Amino acid sequence: MKSNRRNFIQSLGLGAATLSLGSSPLNSPSAASSNDDQLLFVGDNIAVANTEYGKIRGFLLRGINQFLGIPYGADTSGKNRFMPPVKPEPWKDIKPTVWWGNTAPQIMEKRYANAYASFVDHWNYDDVSEDCLKLNVWTPAIDSGKRPVVVWLHGGGFTNGNAIEQDGYHGENLSRLGNIVFCSINHRLGPFGYSHLKAAGGHPHSGNVGNLDMVAALEWVKNNIANFGGDPNNVTIIGQSGGGAKVTSLLNMPAAKGLFHKAVALSGTSLTGVNKDYAEKLGLKVMEEAGLKPGEIDKLQQIPWREYIDITTRAVEKFAEEAKKMNISRGGFSPVADGVTMNDQPFFSDPNHFSADIPLIINTTFHEASPSRTDASLEEITLAGVVEKIKPRFGADAGKIVEAYSQNFPKAKPVEVWAMILSNRKGAIAAADAKVSQRKAPVYVSWFGWQPPLFDGRMRAFHCDDICFWFYNTDLMLTHTGGGKRPRALSTKMAKSFLNFIKTGNPNGGGLPNWKPYTKENGETMILDDACALLNNPDAMARKALG
C-alpha cells in the first residue's frame, strides 16, 4: 500500500483542511514559538527521548512532542509468528521515529473501493508488514512531569485497522488540552493474532498473541513512559468498536494486571472469549487447509502472510457447519478463553478479580448503523416497512420490537427507529450490569446522540462519530462533524470529562451535567448531544422488547 502522505502533510498544519480552522485548538501557538510563528521543529537536539532499547528522535509540532512508530516488540514474522511477542533488539544510534509503524497484516485489496466510506472515515493505511509492533506517543514535554497516560486501542474488530486509520485518532489536541501523554498502538490481528494452534503442536498461547502484544505495549508504557513525562501509575486504556472489546478482554487477562488503572469502552464490549474447543479445532482445520500435518508449525510460519489469510478464510468457511453444532454463532479469529492467558469464566463474574478495582466508562451511539446514510429513499420507510426489514434478524418478535421502540421514542422517524433497533444497547447494558456486580469501582454509562449536518442529515449519530469528540478532534475529523462551533462545544465538554476521568476516575467537573455512576436499579445514562442530560433507563421499554 502507498503511504498516505497527504494525511501527514495535513497533520503538520500545512493542508487546506487545517488552514481553514481559524481559531481552533490546532492553531495554538507553539511552546517553542519563534518570530515567524514556526509550527514544526525537527533537528538533532529536538524531541529526543530515552527508551530501554535506545534513544529515539521525533519532532515538535505546535508545542507537542510526537514520536511515531516506536518499536515495542520484534518482527513477528518467521519463527516469531504465532508466538508471544519478543522484545526488540536494542539500537546504538538515535532511531528516527517520525513516521507511523506498519499496519498489521490484513486484507488491503479494494480498501478504498467504497468511495463514501473512504470519504467519511478518511482511512489512512500505510505499509503492511508482520513487523508491526509499534506505538506512537504525543507529550507536552520530555521531563519528569508524571502526567496521566492514555493508551488508544483501535477498532476494526480483531481483524482490521491500525492506530491512525482515522484522523480523529491523533493525540495532539487532547495532550495539549489536558497536559497528558497520549499513546496509540498497532498489534497483530486476525489469524496472526488469534490462531489457536495448541492442539496442532503450536505454542499454547498462540490463540491470544494479539492480546499479548497489547500487554507488551502496556509493559513498554510502564517501563518507559516516565521518560516522556508520563506517569506509569496512572494509565487509562480506551478503545472503540473492536477496540472496546479489546478493553474488556484486557480487563480479563491475568498478564494485564497492574498495567492500567482506568478503562473506557466505546461502541463495543465483550463478556467472554472464543470457545477454547472451537478455537483448537479451527486451528487443526487451518493446518489441514494448508496441507500440513500437526506439528509442522515451522512450515506454517513460512507461508507468505497474504496466502495465510486466504488459507484461514477457507478454513473458517469449511468449519462453519461444525461450528453450528458447537453452538458457535460467530466463528473466526479473536481472543480465546483458554483459561490461562484469558479468563475462561464470564468476564467480571469474580468480585475479587483485579478488574473489580478499575473504573469504567461505557459509551454507545444512538445510530451505530444508519440504513439510509447512502440511500435517501429509505428515509420514507414506514414502521410496517421496518418490521419487514428486521424480520430476518428478530423473526416473530419484529413487530413487538418496532412498536416498543416507536413508543419509547415517539419523535423518532421510522428510519431512526430502524437504526436504533440495529444499534440497540443490549450488549452495553449487559457489560455494565456485569461490571457493577463486582461492587467496587464505578461504571459510568453514556449514549451519544449528536448528529452531524452531513449527507442531508442521514448519517445521524453513527458508529465512530463520537471518537473525535472524546479526543478534542472535531475540527480535525471534518468528515465526521462538519467542523465549527457546534461540534466543538460538545467536544469541549466530553474531552474535559474524559480528562477528569483519566486523572481521578470520576468524569465530573468537565462541563457535563452531574454524571452519576450506573446502577442496575436506575440505569443512569448520560445523553451526549447539543443539550446533555442524565436520564434513568432512557430506552428501558425498547430494550425490554428485545428479550
N, C-alpha and C positions, 0 to 999 in steps of 0.2 A: 504494500500500500504506500501511496505517496504521502509524505508528511504534510500536515495541514499548516502551511507556513502563513497563510492569510490570517488564521486564528491567532497565531503567535504575534504577528505584527499588530493586530488589534489589541491583544492583551498588553502590549507595550505602550498603548496610548497613541498609536500612530495611524490607526484605521479610521475610516469615516464614521463608523458607529460610535467610537469612543469620542471623537472630536465633537459630536453633536450633543454631548451630555450636559453641557453648560456647567451648572454649579453642583453636579452630582459628586458623590464621595470619591469617584475615580480621579477627579481633578484636584484632590487635596495637595497642598504644597509639599514637596519632598523635605524630609528631615535634613537632607544634605543639599538644600537648595543653593543655587548659585545666582549670579546676577542675571543670567539669561533664562532662569526658571527651568533649568535642565531637569528632566524627569528620570532618566535612566543613567545609572552609573555602573560600569563594569571595568575591572582592572586588576592588576597584580595584588593589590592590598585592600580590595573591596570585597565584602561578603565572603570572607574566608573563615571556615569553621573546622573544628576538630571532630572526628568520629573515632570510634575504637579501631577502625580499619585503616585510617589515614585521613589527611586533610582534604577538604573539598572547597571549591570556589563557585559561588553563584553570582548573583547580581543584585543591585539595589534599585528598586523601581518604586517611585512615589513614596519613598521612605520605608518601604517594606523589603527586607532581605528575602530573596527567593532562591531556593535550591531545588532543582528538578532532576529526577532520575537518579537518586542516591541508591546505591546497592545496599540491600539489607540481607540478601541471600545470593548464593551462587547460581550459575546457569542450571536450569532444571532439565536440560536435555540429556540424552545418552544414559549413562549409568545413574544419573540423578532423577530420571523420570520415574514417577510413581513412588518416590522415596520422600521421607520427611525432608524439609529444607535444610540445606547445608550453608554454613556461614561463608561469606565471600572471602576471597583471598585479599590480604592486606596489600596496600599500594604505597609506594615511596614518594612519588611526585604528588603535587596537588592535583586532584582529579577535577576536571571541569564538570559541574552539574548545572548546566544552563539549558538543558533540553529534556523533554519528557522521556520516561522509560518506555521500553517496548510494551505493546499491548499483548496480553496473554493469548495463546493460540485459540482461535475461534473462526467460524466461517466468515470470511470477509467478502466473498463474491457478492455482487449486487447490494453491497452495504448501503449505497445511496440510490437504489432503484426507485424507492418511493419518494418522489420529489417533495411532497407535502411534509412527510415525516422528517426528511432531511432538513427542510427549512425550519420547521417548528422546533425540533430538538437540537438543531445546529451541531450535528455529530462531528466529533474530532477524533480521528483514528490515525495513529502513526504506524511505524513498522511493527510487524507481528513476529514474535520470537519466543522460544521457551526460556530465553534469558530475560525474564520479565519481573523478577523480584526486586522492584524498585519503588521508591517512595519520594514524595515531594514535601517540602517544608516552606511555610511562609512565617516569618517572625519579624516583629518590630525592631529587635536589637539582638546582637550576639553578645550577651552579657550574662550575669547571674541573677536575672530578674525573677525566676520562678513563676512564670506566667502559666495560667491554666492551658491545657493542651486539648485540642480536638483532633480526632482521627476519623477521616471520612472513608466509608466503605461503599463503593459504587454499586449501582443497580445492574440489571440485566440478568435477573435470576442468578443462578450459579454457573451460567453458561456464556454470557456475553458481557461486554462493557469494558471500560477502563477508568482510570482515576480522573481523567479530564475530558471525558467524551462529550460533555456539555459545558458551555462557557460558564454556566451557573455554578459549577463545581469549584471554581477558583477561590482560594482562601485569602486573597489580599485584602479585600474590603472588611471582612469580619475580623481579621487580625488587627487591622488599624482601628476599627470601631471599638473593639473590646480589649485591646492590648493583650492579645492571646497568641499562642502558637498554633498554627493550623497545619495538619498533615493529611495527605491522601496517599493511597497505596494501590499497586497492582499486585495480583496474586494469581495462582493457577486456577483455571476454570474448567467446567465441563468434565469430559473423560480424563483430562490430565490431572485434575484436582481431586476427582472423586470416583475413579475406577477401583472398586474394592477387589483386589486380586489375591487376598489371603488364601482362599481355597484353591487358587491356581498356582500357588507357590510363590506369590509375591510378598511384599512387606506387609505385616499385619495391620499397619496404619495407612495403607495405600488409599483406602476409601475416604480419608479425611485430610490428605496432604494440602488441599487448597485452604482449609481452615487452619491447618498448622502453619501455613505461610502467614496468615493473618496474625497468629500468635507470635511468630518470629518477628514480624513487623512491630508488634507491640513490645516485644522484648528489646528491639532496637531503640524504640522510643524510651523505654525505661533506662537503658544504658547510655543513651546519647543525647537526649533532648535537653538536658541541662546545659549542654554546650551551645544550644540555640536559644537560651533564655527561657526555657520551659521547665515546668515542674513535673517530674515523673510521678509524683504522688497525687496529682490532680489531672487525670486523663479521662476524657469523655469519648466514647465511640458513638458514631451516628451513621446510619445507612438508610437508603431509600429503596423501596421495592425489594428486589433480591437482596439489596444491602440491609434492609430492615430485618430480613430473615437471617442474614449473617450476624446481625447484632444479637438476636435471641439465641442463635446457635452458639455464639461465643460465650454467652451467659451460662451456657450449659456444657462448657468444655473445661475439664479439670486443669489443663495446662494454662488456661487464661486467668486463673485465679490471681488476684493481686495486680494485674496488668492494666486494669481500668477501674474507674470508680463511679461513673455515671454512664447512662446509655439512652439513646434516642432511636426509635424505630419509626420510620416514615413509610406509610403505604405498603407495609409488608412485615409479617411476623411468622414464626414457626413455633409449633408446640411439640414437635418430635422430629427425629431424624429419619432417614430412609431405613426401612426394614432390613436388618442385617442379612437374613437368609436370602431375601430377594437380591440384595447387592452382591452377595457372594456368587449366587447362581448366574447373575448377569455377567460377572467377571469371567466365569467359566465359558459363557456364551461368546464373550469377546475373544477369548483365546481360540475358540473353535472357528469363529468367523475369520480370524487372522490366519487360520491354517496351522496353528501351533498347538503343542501339547502342554498340559500343565507342567510347570517347572521351567518352561522356555521364556521366562520373563526377559532375559537379556536380549532375545531376538525381538520381542515386542518393543523394547526400548529403542531399537534401531530403526523402526518403521518411521518414515517421514511424517511429521505431525499432521499434515493435511490428510494424508492417507489414513492415519489412525482415526481421525474424526469420522470419516466415511465408514470405516470398519465398525466403530461403536454405534453409529446411527443404524446400520443394518442389524446389529446385534439386538438393539432395543426393539426394533420392529419385529424381529423373529421371535423375541421372547415375550411379546405382548400378550399372547393367549395364556401363557404360563403365569404371567403377572396377574391377570384377571383371576385365575384360580387361587392366587395367594392374596386376593383382595387388595391388590396394589392399584390405586386409582391413578396415580401419576408416576410413571416409570422414568428412567433416565439417571442422570448423574448429579447428585447433590449430597450434602453431609450424611454420613451413615451412623445410625445408632448402634455403634459396635460395643458399647458398654465400657470402653477403655478410653479412647480419645474423645468420645461423645457420649453424653448421658443416654442410656437406653430406657430410661423411665420418662413419663410425660414431663416436659420441661416445667420448672417452677413448682413441682409437686413436693419438694423437700423443704420444710421451713428452716432447716439448718444448713442448707446449701449456700455457698458464697454469693450466689445471685440474689439471695434474700436481702442483702445489705446494699444493693445497687439501686439508686433511684432511677426511674424510667419514665420517659415521655413516649406516648404512642399517638401518632397522628395519621389520619387518612384524609382523602379529599372527597368532596360530595360526588364528583363525577369522574372517578378514576377512568372509566370508559364512557366516552360521549359518542353514541352511534351516528349522530348527524354531523359530526365535525367536518367531513368532506363530502357530505351528501345532503344538500339543502332540502331535498324532497321529504326527508324523514322528519322535518320539523312539523309537518302536517299530520303525522300519525295520530290515530285515536287511541283511547285506552283499550278498546277492543283489539286494535292492531297490536298494541304492546303485549296483550295476553298471548296472541298467536306467536309473537316473536320470542317470548321467553319459554314457551311450552317445551321445546327440546331440552331445556335445562331443568325446568321445575315441574314438568308434567301436569298432573291434575290439580296441583296447587297453584298454578299460574294465575287463575282468576282471583283467588283469595289474596294472593300476594299483591297483585296490581291494585286491588281495592284497598288493601291496608295502607299501601304507600300513598295512594291518591288521597286517602282520608287524613293520614298523618301530615301530608304536605299539600294542603288544598290549593295553594298558589302555584304549584309546580305544573308545567305543561306536561302532556303525556310523554313527550320525548325525554323530558327531565325525569319523570317517574321511571321510565325505562333505564336511563343512565344510573339512577340511584339504586335500583334493584341490582343491576350488574355490578355496582360498586359498593354493595352493602357492607356494613361494619361488623358482620358476624365474627369474622376471624380476629379483628382488632379487639373486640369486646371479650372474646374468649381468652385472648392473651392477657388483657388487663385483669380479668377475673382470676386467672391462674396466678398472676404475679402478686396481686393484693392478698391472695390467700396465704402467702408466706408471712404476712402480718409484720413486716419490719420496715423496709424502705418504701417511700410513697411512689405511687404511679399517677402521672398526670396525662389526661386524655384530651385531645383536641380534634377538631373536624374543620378542615379548610374549605371554605365555600366561595372564595374570591374568584370572580370570572373576568378574564381579560376581554377587551374590546377588539378581538381579532376574529377573522373568519366569520364576520357578521354576527358575532356573539355565540357561535356554535361550539366553540372549544370548551366553554364552561370551566368548572374547577377541575381540571383534568390531571391525570397521572403525571407526576414530575413537576407540576406547576409551582408547588409550594417550596421546592428546594431553594430557589434563588431568594425567596423571602426570608428564610431562616439565615441565609448566608450574606444578606445585605447586598445582593447582586441583581436587583430588579432592573437597574439601568444597564447592566451588562448582558443579561439574558432577555434582550428586547423581544425575541420571537416567542417568549412565554408571557410577557407582560404588556408590551407596547411601550414601556418606559414612562417616565414622567412622575408627577407629584402623587397621583392616586396610588399606584402600587408602592411607591417609596414610603408613603405614610404608614401602610400596614407593615411593610418590611422593617421599618424602624422599630415598631413595637415587637414584632416577632423576633427579630435578631437580638434586641436588648433583653427580651425574656429568656431566649436561649442562652445568652451570655451569663445572665444571672444564674441559670440552672447549672451551667458548667462550672461556675465559680463556687456555688453554695449548695447545689442540689435542690434549689427552690426557684421556680421561674418568676416569682412575683417581684414587682418593682420595675418592670420594663415598659410599662405603659398600657398593658392589657388590664382588663378588669381583674378583680381578685380571683386567682386561679386555685380553687380548692382541689386537694388530691381526690382521685377517683375512689368511689366505694361501690360495691355491688348493689347496695340498697338504693343509692340515689343516681348512680351513673353520671357523675359530674363531667361535663364535656364543654371545653372552651370552643366556641364558634369563632373562627377566624375569617373576618370579612371586613368590608369598609367600616361597618359597625360591629364590634366584637361583643360577645356576651357569654357568660357561663350559664348553661342550661342543664337541667337534670333529664337524663334519658330522652334526648330530643327525637329519637327515632324508635322509641320503645314499641309502639303499636306496630310499626312496619316490620321491625326485626322479629317480633313475636310470630308473625305470619310465616316467616322463613322456617320456623321449627327449630 
